[in-house]
Amino acid sequence: MTKRVINRIKVVLVEQGRTNKWLADKLGKTTPTISRWCTNDMQPSLETLVQIADVLKVDIRELLNPTKD
C-alpha cells in the first residue's frame, strides 16, 4: 500500500528556502513533528495548518494536494 501524499508543506518550505527547524521554531513545535508532517507520516490539525499558512505567508490551499482529479 502506498502512502498518500496529502500536504505540500515540504514543497513550500523548499520553495521559500526554509527548513523544518525554522518552521518548528516559528510554531513552537518540535523538529521531528514538522518532519512527520513533511513526510506525510502525520497530518497537522486544521488549526495548525492555518498557522503554518500564516507563518509561510501562503494561502492554505497551497499547502494541500487536491483530492479530486
C-alpha positions as CSV (number, residue, x, y, z in Angstrom):
1,M,0.0,0.0,0.0
2,T,1.4,3.4,-1.0
3,K,1.5,6.4,1.3
4,R,-1.0,9.1,0.3
5,V,0.7,12.5,-0.1
6,I,-1.8,14.9,1.5
7,N,0.1,18.0,2.2
8,R,2.7,20.1,0.4
9,I,4.4,21.6,3.5
10,K,7.9,20.4,2.5
11,V,7.5,21.6,-1.1
12,V,6.5,25.1,0.1
13,L,9.4,25.2,2.7
14,V,11.9,24.3,-0.1
15,E,10.4,26.9,-2.5
16,Q,10.9,29.5,0.2
17,G,14.4,28.3,1.3
18,R,13.2,27.4,4.8
19,T,13.9,24.5,7.0
20,N,11.9,22.2,9.2
21,K,13.8,23.7,12.2
22,W,12.8,27.2,11.2
23,L,9.1,26.2,10.9
24,A,9.3,24.3,14.2
25,D,10.7,27.4,16.0
26,K,8.0,29.7,14.5
27,L,5.2,27.3,15.6
28,G,6.6,26.2,18.9
29,K,6.7,22.6,17.7
30,T,9.5,20.0,17.7
31,T,11.6,19.4,14.6
32,P,10.5,15.7,14.5
33,T,6.8,16.8,14.4
34,I,7.5,19.0,11.4
35,S,9.4,16.2,9.8
36,R,6.4,13.8,10.2
37,W,4.2,16.4,8.6
38,C,6.6,16.9,5.7
39,T,6.8,13.2,5.0
40,N,3.0,12.8,5.4
41,D,3.5,10.3,8.2
42,M,1.2,12.5,10.3
43,Q,-1.0,15.5,9.5
44,P,-1.3,18.8,11.3
45,S,-4.7,19.8,12.7
46,L,-6.7,22.3,10.6
47,E,-6.0,24.9,13.2
48,T,-2.2,24.2,12.9
49,L,-2.4,24.2,9.1
50,V,-3.9,27.7,9.3
51,Q,-1.0,28.8,11.5
52,I,1.5,27.2,9.0
53,A,-0.1,29.1,6.1
54,D,0.1,32.3,8.1
55,V,3.8,31.8,9.0
56,L,4.7,30.8,5.4
57,K,2.5,33.7,4.1
58,V,0.6,31.5,1.7
59,D,-3.0,30.6,1.0
60,I,-3.9,27.5,3.0
61,R,-4.9,25.8,-0.3
62,E,-1.2,25.9,-1.4
63,L,-0.4,23.5,1.4
64,L,-2.9,20.9,0.3
65,N,-2.9,18.5,-2.6
66,P,-6.1,18.3,-4.5
67,T,-8.3,15.3,-3.5
68,K,-10.1,15.1,-6.8
69,D,-8.8,14.9,-10.4
